[in-house]
Amino acid sequence: MRTLRASELGSFLYCRRAWWYQLQGIRSQNQAELQGGTAFHHEHGRKVLQAQMLRLGAWAALLLALVLAAVGLTLLVLR
């Protein structure tokens, strides 16, 4: 009994013939398009990670601003 991967199931659901070719070890003839798609997905993943890091930085800056405002107001009231 062998394990089915999610990509294999997706390939089967999209095109049973393509899944069968893949199972037989026959490579697709559109390798350039596949490599272009892979490069696109890597670049998209990098941009998503960058956006997540920027969002985290923005939340940290907001938190720091709130803390500094609270400290400033506290010092102003204590004077």
SVG drawing of the C-alpha trace seen along z (x, -y; Angstrom):
<svg xmlns="http://www.w3.org/2000/svg" viewBox="-11 -69 23 71">
<polyline fill="none" stroke="black" stroke-width="0.4" points="0.0,0.0 1.4,-3.4 0.8,-6.9 -1.1,-9.4 0.2,-12.9 -2.1,-15.9 -0.5,-17.0 -1.1,-13.6 -4.8,-13.8 -5.0,-17.3 -3.4,-16.1 -5.9,-13.2 -8.9,-15.5 -7.7,-18.0 -6.8,-15.5 -6.8,-11.7 -4.7,-11.3 -2.0,-13.7 -2.0,-11.8 -1.6,-8.5 1.3,-9.9 2.9,-11.1 2.5,-7.7 4.2,-6.1 7.1,-8.6 6.4,-10.3 7.5,-14.0 5.2,-16.7 6.1,-18.4 5.6,-21.9 8.6,-22.0 9.2,-25.7 5.7,-26.7 5.9,-24.5 9.2,-26.1 7.7,-29.5 4.8,-28.6 7.2,-27.4 9.2,-30.6 6.0,-32.6 4.8,-30.8 8.2,-31.2 8.2,-34.9 4.6,-35.2 5.5,-33.3 8.4,-35.7 6.1,-38.7 3.5,-37.2 6.2,-36.6 7.5,-40.2 4.0,-41.5 3.5,-39.5 6.8,-40.8 5.8,-44.4 2.4,-43.9 4.2,-42.5 6.5,-45.5 3.6,-47.9 1.9,-46.2 5.1,-46.4 5.5,-50.1 1.9,-50.8 2.4,-49.0 5.6,-50.9 3.8,-54.2 1.0,-53.3 3.4,-52.4 5.4,-55.6 2.2,-57.7 1.1,-56.0 4.5,-56.6 4.4,-60.3 0.9,-60.9 1.8,-59.3 4.9,-61.5 2.8,-64.5 0.2,-63.8 2.8,-63.1 4.4,-66.5"/>
</svg>
